[in-house]
Amino acid sequence: MSSAPTYKVVFYNQGQVYEVYARAIYQSEMYGFIEVEEFVFGERAQLVVDPGEEKLKSEFAGVKRSYIPLHSIIRIDEVEREGLGKVSDIKASDKIAHFPHPGMAPKPQQD
């Protein structure tokens, strides 16, 4: 395993699920956001080009740091090596559970 950890970050954005790989993630100073830095994409020497990963490369080209809302995060894993990033559309039958919004308080119980 390399000295720098690699993280797989899966999050929901505008009706799609993004799966990206990065070397650095942490809690942002902006309340309710996770910062993702040092995006990792597959090697350009590959013979087969994945259109999903190419879309991610173009979307995150020139991005130094991305701020992702905490309630959009589905999962964060530390992985041994990066895989192929992808963007998937969400079908109507898919169920996506979000964390509670940080500004929402639970309803008071009535006795």
N, C-alpha and C positions, 0 to 999 in steps of 0.2 A: 504494500500500500504506500502511496506517495506521502510525503510529509504534509502537504496541504490537503485538507479534507475536501471532498466533493459532495455537494448536496443536490438532491433532486427536489425541486419545488413544484408542486401541482396546485394550480389556482384557477378560479373561475373568473372570466372576463367577457362581458358582453355576449352571453349566450354560447361561449366556447370554453373548453377546459384546456389550459396551457400546461405543458410539462417541460420545464427548463432545467438545465444543470448549471450550477454556479460554484465558485470557490469560497464565497463569503456571503453569509446572511446574518442579520442581527436585528434586534428591536430598534426601531427608529426613534429619534428624539421627537419626531412628530407623532403625537398620540394616535394610536390605532393603526400604525403602519409597520411593515417589515421591510427592511432594506435588503436588496439583492444586488450583489456586485460580482464582477469578474465572470461573466457568462462564459460557458464552455460549450462549444459546438464540435461536431465530428470533424475529422481531418479532411482537408480539401483533396487529398490524394486518392480518396475513394473513387472507384470506377462508377458505382451506382449512386445517383443523386436522388435523395429523398425530398420530394416537393414540400412535405410538412416542415422538415428542418430548414429548408431554404426559405420558407415563409418566415420562420422565426428569426433566421439570420438577418433577413432584410428588415424585419420589424424592429429588431434590437440593434441594428447597425448604428454605431456611434453612441450607444447608450452607455454611460459610465456607471450609473446607478439607477435602479428602478425601485420605486416605492409602491408596495402592494398592500392594499387595505387588509387588515387582519381578518376581517369577516369574509374575505374572498379566498383565503388560504384553505385548501382541502387537506393537504398533507405536505410534510417536509421530512425527507429521509437523508441520512448521511450514507453515502454509497461508496463502494470500493473503487469504482471507475464510472465514468460518465457513459450514458447511453445516448440514444437518438432523441432529441427533443421533438415535441410534436404539438399540434393544435388539433383538438377534436371538437366537432359540433355536438351539441347536446340535443338529443331527441326528446320528444314530448314524453316518452315513457321513462326516461332517465330521472332518477331522484337525486337531487343535489341538496344536501343538508348544510346550512350555513351556521356558523357560530352565532350566538345572539349578538345583536348590534350593541356596541359598548355603551351607547347612550340610552338604551332601553332598560327600564326597571321592571322587575317581575310584577305581575298583577297582585294586589293584596287579596288574601284569602278572606272569604266571608264565612262567618260561623253560623 
